[in-house]
Amino acid sequence: MSRFIELHLNDNKSSPVIVNIDKIVYVEENTRNGGCYIRIGTNQDGSFVGYYVKESYSFLKRELL
């Protein structure tokens, strides 16, 4: 069963996005700007899309575990 979370992109211009946590394949803490970098597997060919988000590493870790 899929679970979704709302994330806020770090660019201050975008609306929040809802992400299926089953598609998150990589999370890295962004020490310069705060928040995290996440990589999401979205395509059948195995390609990824990455986003910088405002949510903290500890928040994402709690949501993913």
Backbone as a ProteinNet text record, in pm:
[ID]
protein_1_A
[PRIMARY]
MSRFIELHLNDNKSSPVIVNIDKIVYVEENTRNGGCYIRIGTNQDGSFVGYYVKESYSFLKRELL
[TERTIARY]
84.1	0	88.8	57.4	135.1	100.4	202.2	182.9	238.4	174.8	214.3	246.2	342.9	374.1	378.5	350.5	358.2	495.5	563.3	695.2	692.6	781.8	790.2	925.4	923.5	1047.2	1120.7	1251.9	1336.5	1345.5	1272	1285.1	1191.6	1104.7	1010.9	909.7	909.4	815.7	711.4	743.4	655.6	553.8	444.4	345.1	398.7	344.2	385.3	357.9	433.8	413.8	382.8	304.4	272.3	352.1	428.1	520	484.1	484.8	467.9	600.6	602.3	729.3	791.2	711.8	766.4	857.1	846.5	927.3	1056	1072.5	1194.3	1305.5	1415.5	1525	1651.7	1655.9	1778.1	1742.8	1801.6	1783.7	1920.3	1952.1	2079.3	2053.6	2110.9	2095.9	2167.5	2102.2	2160.1	2210.2	2338	2390.8	2405.3	2416.4	2431.3	2300.9	2193	2065.1	1962.5	1999.1	1900.3	1814.6	1727.8	1643.8	1721.1	1674	1731.3	1725.6	1806.9	1796.8	1735.6	1628.8	1568.8	1573.9	1588.5	1586.2	1469.7	1391.2	1270.8	1282.1	1258.6	1253.1	1114.5	1106.4	974.2	944.6	1044.9	1020.6	1050.2	986.6	1008.2	1149.1	1215.6	1352.6	1456.1	1412.1	1502.7	1562.6	1520.3	1574.4	1516.4	1584.9	1547	1523.5	1447.7	1427	1469	1543.7	1588.3	1528.6	1505.4	1448.5	1518.8	1538.4	1578.1	1450.7	1432.1	1310.9	1347.4	1250.6	1272.2	1268	1205.6	1190.8	1327.2	1341.1	1468.7	1493.1	1619.1	1657.9	1587.8	1582.8	1520	1370.3	1302.8	1161.6	1142.8	1222.5	1208.7	1244.4	1344.3	1382.3	1266.1	1202.7	1086.8	974.8	949.8	841.7	870.9	997.8	1034.3	1048.4	1074.9	1093.6	967.2
-117.8	0	124.3	218.8	341.5	438.4	512	621.9	747.4	858.7	985	1085.4	1175.6	1285	1414.7	1523.7	1654.7	1714	1757.3	1818.8	1957.5	2042.7	2180.8	2200.5	2236.6	2257.1	2378	2374.3	2475	2605	2619.4	2738.5	2853.2	2833.1	2935.5	2982.6	2925.9	2968.4	2862.3	2738.8	2627.8	2597.7	2541.6	2489.5	2361.3	2320	2192.2	2078.6	1971.9	1853.9	1734.6	1642.2	1518.8	1407.8	1334.1	1233.5	1097.1	996.1	858.1	813.8	782.2	748.9	620.4	535.7	414.1	444.8	564.4	604.3	677.3	714.6	781.4	677.8	700.1	603.1	655.1	785.9	843.4	971.3	988.5	1111	1152.8	1281	1334.4	1466.1	1482.9	1607.6	1719.6	1833.1	1949.4	2044.6	2037.2	2114.8	2263.3	2300.5	2442.6	2519.5	2463.9	2535.2	2478.8	2377.4	2309.8	2220.9	2144.8	2056.1	1937.6	1883.2	1761	1764.5	1677.4	1647.3	1508.4	1493.2	1360.5	1323.3	1196.2	1144.6	1048.2	1064.1	984.4	909.1	779	698	710.9	766.7	795.5	724.9	691.3	639.8	490.4	426	283.2	253	350.4	327.7	337.6	360.2	365.3	502	604.3	738.4	797.8	898.2	958.8	1107.9	1164	1307.6	1347	1457.7	1502.2	1636.1	1655.2	1779.3	1818.4	1948.6	2001.1	2042.1	1990.1	2018.3	2081.5	2151.2	2220.5	2127.2	2012.9	1921.8	1868.9	1846.1	1800.7	1652.7	1616.7	1477	1389.7	1436.9	1356.4	1337.4	1439.7	1425.5	1317.8	1326.4	1227.9	1087.4	1077	945.6	884.1	964	913.8	869.1	945.4	911.4	785.9	763.4	650.6	519.8	526.7	403.5	355.3
0	0	0	-83.9	-95.1	17.2	59.8	155.1	91.6	118.1	59.1	168.4	139.8	229.9	148.8	216.3	152.9	180.8	75	87.4	24.8	73.2	24.8	-42	-168.7	-242.3	-186.3	-193.7	-131.6	-211.3	-318.3	-402.4	-363.6	-266.1	-217.2	-320.6	-439.1	-543.3	-573.6	-546.2	-583.1	-475.6	-518.4	-425.9	-364.2	-250.4	-193.4	-292	-280.4	-364.2	-275.3	-328	-256.8	-323.6	-241.7	-292.7	-234.4	-319.7	-276.4	-215.1	-85.4	-20.9	-74.7	-138.4	-198.1	-316.7	-372	-487.9	-449.2	-320.1	-276.1	-265.8	-339.9	-342.4	-275.7	-243.4	-187.4	-112.8	5.6	84	136.3	118.9	168.8	239.3	357.6	431	356.4	345.5	278	386.1	420.3	532.5	501.5	374.9	339.7	353.9	305.5	303.6	400.3	474.4	556.8	468.5	526.7	446.6	392.7	280.6	223.3	71.9	15.1	-127.6	-135.8	-212.6	-231.1	-377.8	-402.2	-539.2	-547.9	-653.7	-671.9	-803.2	-799.1	-920.7	-980.5	-1100.3	-1155.4	-1286.2	-1363.3	-1497.5	-1508.4	-1602	-1623.6	-1670.4	-1729.4	-1777.8	-1665.7	-1542.4	-1428.6	-1402	-1473.4	-1449.9	-1321	-1269.6	-1143.1	-1159.8	-1065.4	-1055.7	-914.8	-902	-770.6	-732.9	-602.6	-550.7	-421.7	-402.9	-273.2	-201.3	-80.3	-3.1	130.8	189.6	316.5	437.3	423.9	537.2	580.8	709.7	765.1	737.4	746.5	730.3	835.4	958.9	1064.7	1039	986.2	951.6	845.1	737	629.3	677	760	813.8	891.8	976.8	1053.7	960.6	856.7	763.8	682.3	650.9	565.9	642.1	771	850.4	912.6
[MASK]
+++++++++++++++++++++++++++++++++++++++++++++++++++++++++++++++++

